[in-house]
Amino acid sequence: MIYKANLYVQGLKIATLGIITLIHILKGVIAMTKPDTIKQNRKSNRLINEKSPYLLQHAYNPVEWYPWSEEAFTKAKEDDKSIFVSIGYSCCHWCHVMEKESFENEEVAEILNRYFVAIKVDREERPDIDSIYMTVCQALTGGGGWPLTIFMTPDKKPFYAGTYYPRESKYGMSGIIDILNSIAQQWNENRKNIVASSENIIQHIKNDVKKVKQAKLEEKLGEDEIHNAFNSFKSVFDKEYGGFGRSPKFPAPHNLQFLLRYWKHYNDPKALEMVEKTLEAMHVGGIFDHIGFGFSRYSTDQKWLVPHFEKMLYDNALLAQIYMEAFEATGKVFYKNVAEKIFIYIERDMTSEEGVFYSAEDADSEGKEGKYYLLTMEEACLVLGEKSYKIYCEYYNITEDGNFEGSNIPNLIGKKSSFKQNEALIQKLEEMRQKLFEYREKRIHPYKDDKILTSWNGLMIASLAYGGRIFNNSGYIEKAEKAMNFILSNMINDKGRLMARYRDGEVAHLGYLDDYAFIIHALIELYEATFSVKYLAKALELNKNMIDLFKDENHGGLFLYGIDGEQLIVRPKDIYDGAMPSGNSVATLNMLRLARLSANSELENEAHSQFEAFDSKVKTIESAHAYFMMALLYSKVPGKNIIIAVEEQVNDTKTMIKEINRNYLPFATVILNTGDERLSSINSEIKANKPIMGKATAYICENFSCKEPITDIQKFLELIKV
């Protein structure tokens, strides 16, 4: 939401350019050193005592940084200074640029230290702070991005916002030095106007959070909105290169998950076409790492060639999920292969000794974006030899001139479909890939953000559990269970409160909505992969805690941070599904799934209250809420409730489960009833579903109607496919 807030600070005339425009202006101009380089000859600041990799990157800046803390705000009040807040994350390219240009610069540091209290915030550890002040930035400038730059009063009320600023004024925009000097002057001379402006901004933000839907009963979210979302995606679909719009292009896998479910329910071939075209185009492009696997953050161009080279855990978790769903839906092994390559990358580069998953890898290496990933034709010849390198270069579009700053991003754009290839050629290319990977491994690696985020781990655990189930791969399930066991053993405090971050032996920050929603999602997937009742029980327990901690009792929906968290200037409620689906969207679908698994109508009512709370926002642009639309579709489709009752897991049981997993059944609920009393205590209706004559017996209900108990495998297969 972009608000029409007014900002008036007399004498302050500073132009703000959006981050995307700046990329075009400055690309290729700025050189920088490694972001994790520690300047040993410099004195450390307060950030040296933090665990956040992002904050530690700035621990040797001459800026006298504070972490977000009461100490910082008390200092600002005592010294009568305004506050400069810089929000970013460790793998953010433009955060590195601004550090190199400004925060390592003595002149900038001197101004900041003299006139301001400077605070650094890791947006991945404090999404609550980031969400609030990003909304402010969008309100004031019409855009946002990272690094996020905020000026605020000592009581945390913002009065000016922007993103990246160069050190000195150029290209028609003001630099940070001019901005700092001007704001310092206005703080002393026009404090009254600044404070009035900050109050006005805060009121706009609070009013939006408090907005209550006034729609009539017949205006509730329904199938019209589901179709609107589909038609919106169809109208901006790129028929040539897949994806939506032109550039930059983000994967946004939940958009494709919605379309795949739309295809499944409404049998619209266009929906499946958009999914398949996009999935194949992303894989053949440079956004996929063809040498080391895994996907980069997004593509800067229309055809997915030039990525923003950082790799994020959440992107790869969500992308593995949609590639696996496409495999289930179409049976095309290509999609399975891509998902497996993502998991290879995650296990090799992003898994800790404890079995949980790191957050991200930087775009930059040796101060240059993409340097680690690029390949010249000469290097290919050196590594692969005169006889073989031309095969690889021709196949992966490696040329002497290059396709990115004189070098090459390996890609398959323009090649024939990846579904069918010559086996001998595939084997030869794989051998060459391994040689190139070994060569690349000797380079200086991009910086790895090794903090463990509960929410992002939830996404990867869910993806691995799903993969283990549909690929019949026990190894994936074991990895998912190991990671979940770490989270449940180490990241729940003595009060039963889920925590948000683990690093270097320290657990910190009360869990946010995303932490709860994504972990509950993972627990549901683990239950369906293992049928271990403990996962279902834990999902229900955490879901209850989530509602108690985050629910807005007055206006509906779930707040981003809990009632027991730090009370900021506002408690935001996010529903927009951006790079990741929102916590509210995931929580809504979780509630619907748990309602069916536990036969608990109260959970279904909670889910429907979510639809009522957000319907006016969602209706403004349905396609921007794709995961929420998935939940809505799930609520409208009379999905199958499948209960398999057994005395012990005989062969027929395994056959039934295997056939369920082979079919794309996004609206189905599957329960295995082995007579476990714990399951009966969760779902009292289970007791009536018993095995017949000692055989595995399937009970299938749909649309308030149940079939006769089934023991015949062939009949069972026919019914689940209908």
C-alpha angles and dihedrals in degrees: 000000000000112000129209093231118157123227121192122175111161114239094008108120108165126153118218122204123198118251094244092056090050092054090059092047099046104028111129094008105087122069120192143179126246109295092224095051110126115215098222092186091061130080115251122239130215093286090074088083094055128097098213110108089215094054091045090055086065097042093105098043114122086234109103093234124190124198114236099285145132087253089066095049092045089052091051091052094047093048094038092234133144119238130248112204123190116191124190145116136252098257096045110124096202091047087059091048093052091047092052094045100039119005093051090046116102094213094053091044091051092054093045093047094047101046107021146040103236121212129188120205129190103218092203092058095039107035088156092064092041094050094052097047095039086058088053091051092050090048094053102036106022091241145049146197143141136326086047113201119202132177114199144166120256089264091062097256112142124224104168134028142177142140127238118001126185117234095250132028113271143137089038094300132104121253127227093257092058091043094051094048093047095048092046089054093047091048089059099038106031105027093140093059092046093052092046090051092050091051090051092051093049092050091054091051093047093048091055093050090050095049110129124202112252097185120133122247094263090055096066119128111280145141093310089066091046090054091044090056091050093048091048091055090046092053094056099034114131103229093190102047105012125236125080128290123352116280149027093028124199123195095228092178093191088068088059092044089057092049092049090053090046089054092048095052103034097030092227109162092202091066092054091044091056091049096048096043091050096046093050093043092051091051096049092046129083091258085083114069102233093187103042101015129228129095129270123230100265144324121262092204137052099254098050092249105123113046132194087245101221115112119215127198093224094053092052093045092052094042092051087052096054094044089053092048090050089052090051092047098046107020090229109149091208090077091049090052093053092050091049091051090053089053090049089055093047094049093045102042110013107042123097126217088258091057098251125118133257121231109236152331122234126250091223133073122180088357095302126106113243096358093130093055103043125102133195125208089242091057091049090052092047094050101036101033133237094286099052111026096080091059091055094042094050093046096047098037096249110164138172092247093045132212099249124044094324095313134079139260105202110237143155099220111150094017123123121272115299091223095086124031139158107271094215091052091047091054092047092049091049091054090051091047091055091052091049091047091053089049092049092048089067091064123092105277124232115259113276120215099217100185117123113232115196095213097050091044087055090058093050093045090052091049094049092047091050091047092049090052100048096035092043087234112153090186092066091049091050090052091049092049093047092053093045092049089054092051094048093044100042109022103053113082128220090272092058092254118147111232128215110220141030125187135153092352095311126115115200145169125035109265118267128218091270091055092056097040096047095044091048088050089052092049091053090051091048090051092053090046096049106013086223105156092212090073093051091047092050092048091055092046094051091043090057090048090049093054092047093049104039111024119118099223093190104046106013131242130082124282121231095239130034131260087250095052130097107295106233128186089283138003105235127209114204124199101156111111103219127155086336128024112264121258090243092054094049092044091053094054090043091056092051092050093045090048090059094042093050099030087234113152092188090067090051089052090052089053092050090050086059090057090050094047096053105027096106092051094044093050091060089072116352096189091062087064100050098147090048087052088052089056091047091050090049089054092051099045116083092227124192119266105206121191119182111197118199140162090212133353100272124173092271089057092053091046092053093048092046091053092049090052093049092058127071102241106159093163097047129104119207126197128178111210111199094160093267107162091213089064092047090053089054097043113023092187090067093078092072092058106081133160115263117231091344093299128126103266126198122209112195121188127178134168094000092308128103129205124225113276109277128215097157110097096207093052089047091054091051093052099048091052095053 
